[in-house]
Amino acid sequence: MEIEVLDKTVSKKEMLPQVINRIFSICKTDPHFKLKDEMKTIEEKVGNIKVKIDKQENLINQSENLINDVKRRLSLLKEDIESKQTELLEQLGSEL
């Protein structure tokens, strides 16, 4: 008989949140769970924090877009300035 070893690793990072979510969902449905009210307030706080994080991520994305736009404009202005300098030097009779 041959034993075959299968490489089936489950990430602990993925498994732990699933277990915690299941535990909390069981506690929420239990009418005799003593900390039900506290769980609701904590969930509300977590929800508020998630909203704030989403807003901050949105602001970060907007600022990155603005930074990229400013860099692009600066590059275009630099090219324009260089071409005008070259044109002016040629008009003055200077060779590059």
N, C-alpha and C positions, 0 to 999 in steps of 0.2 A: 504494500500500500504506500502510495506516495502522498506526502503532505505538501500542499501548495500554500505559500504565504502570500496573501494579497496585501498590497500596500493601500490600505484604506485609512488614511489619517483624517481626522476631523479636527478642524481648528478650534482650539479652546476659546478663542475670541468670539467665534460665531455661536458656540454652544451656550456659553454663560448667559448672554442676554436673552436667549430663548427660554432658558430655564427660569430666569428671574421673571420674565413676562408671564410665563405659565403660573408661577407661584402667586404673582399679584392678581392675575385674573381669577384664580381660585379664591383668593382672599376677598376679592370684590363681590363675588357671588354668594359668599357665606354670610347669612344674616346675623350670625352670632360673633362675627369677627369684631374685636374691640377697637381696633385702630382704623376702622373704616373711614371715619371723618378726617382723621389725620392724613390718610392716604389721598383723600380728595383734595385737601389743601395742598399737599405736596405735588399732586398731579397738576393742579392749577398753576403752582409756581413753576413747575417744569415747562408747562405750556407757555407761560409768559416768557421764560428764558429762551425757549426755542424761537418764539416770535422775534425777540430782540436779536438773537443770533442771525436769523434770516435777514433782518433789516441791516445788520452790520455787514453781512456777506454781500448784500445787494449794494451797499455803499462802497465796499471795497472793489467790487466789479466795476461800478461806475467810475471810481477814481482811477482804476487801471486803464479803462477806456479813455479817460481824459488825458492821462499821462501819455498814452500811445499817440493820441491825436496831437498833443503839443509837440512830442518828439518828431512826428511826421511833418508838422508845420515848420518846425525849426530847421529840419533837413531841407525842406523846399526853399525856405528863406536863405539858407546858407548857399545853396546851389545858385539861387537867383543873384545873390550878392557877388558870388565869384564870377558869374557870367558877365555881370555889369562891370565889374572891375577889369576883367579881361577886355571887354569892349571899349571901355574908356582908355585903357592903356594903348590899345591899337589905334584909337582915334588920335591920341596924342603922339603917335609915331614910335612908340616903344615896342620892341620885339620881346617876346617871351622866350 
